């Protein structure tokens, strides 16, 4: 619409950019903080990548109220798009490959959404799970030539414009401990773009219609809205983010295989989404952070080790119990408790009571 | 040509015939009430008109065209909106967003590809939302979560959501059910005001005979799925058949 960026969006983008810049330093380099966290720079990139995935998923689950158990398909397809292009077609433009991963995510989500949204509620969830698993087994077996099954394709040609290897450091910034690698820089920029797009969708009529469908689907259709199309739009949008994240993940892992198509991935996204906060958008990054931290850092602490899943389970219960709207919702509530009087506090509590 | 016309409408649920050969019509600017004892088929008839249910037999025409192939949201887009018997609102959203959703349906049609343009750039949506809330007297409560409104206000919001579509025909399913006498009086006044202001055509399902008698140009009486009488309030008051089936007997 108007060329100038509205103030709320400027604020969101500014804070996101700041967070993306500060995160790897705080996590892996800063004195004290990083020592306590025991974080390392290599984990910063996957946290952003999974964060994009979860944020997109939140548009569907948190805002539109549709629980999908099939989003591994779009994440996997994004990764396989990048993998096949680089490995089979010897394509040397990883960013273009990632853009195509988004397109594949959109197309596949349009197809699976079109079929699954014929049913509502738990039947919808089961249909998405079924389609997701169907695609997983296709990738494992019949399409094994393409995917090389669970071993997958090795991606070694991951360099920016065929010149700069993605895992190389940046001049000046990397030695200062600010941006660990070109891959992080690329992921950071795409995170910013993703947040901008997702936030804008929520500020558009779609954001309101999504919430209307979550709150009262029948009423939404009885004010004359084509609920089905808006649901498909939410599904496709979340598929686009999943495709993008999946493509980046393949670049980051240096591997694209059938494994990311497996249904466990769909479950991981739901867990991350609930940890961070359902219907909070930015909570996705927190949820992804907690999950990957437990998986990669906590699991290497002797006492925890293989029991990290158990610890995650306990943490999950505690978070859901204390903050029904996840860590992000809890932080938001804390802020309104500190920052203002009792009445607004009650109202935020009511907002969070949903779902 | 009548605004709405049903022709030999039959709806069976298994062995139960909910509406049996119902042929009624409503003219533009007519205020019609639908009465009848519980189980007479009033709600079924409303659900058939809004396309929540498919008729077993028969035809429904709006503005002379059949609406049987349409989805519920298409029927709303053609100009028929409905206020529900229980407040069917968007509970966790503020009152103003409830009105905005209704305004979106009315102003933007069933679906638009505008997911990257900001809602606050559409002045017409805000204008309709504001006008709607002012009409139903909820403008001052616009920031309140709809769930936190008192019951009577929830029902007024419900009515507002149905009115935001600026319908050619408004279907009202017991708009005063469960209300206190004060809330009922306020709602009747609201309906009277809107009726005068907007030249509203409506079909009202209502149990309160006083309201029905005062508000309608014509009354249709259903009993066991069939139309047993229709006419002006005076005619209905005097009809023996109606008194036997419905008004007579117990308490009214």
Interface residues (C-beta under 8 A of the other chain):
Chain A: X1 X2 X6 X197 X200 X201 X203 X204 X205 X206 X207 X208 X209 X211 X212 X215 X216 X218 X219 X220 X221 X222 X223 X224 X225 X226 X227 X229 X230 X233 X237 X347 X350 X351 X353 X354
Chain B: X50 X71 X72 X73 X76 X77 X81 X82 X84 X88 X89 X90 X91 X92 X93 X97 X100 X101 X102 X104 X105 X106 X108 X109 X110 X111 X112 X114 X115 X116 X117 X118 X119 X120 X121 X122 X125 X145 X147 X148 X161 X164 X165
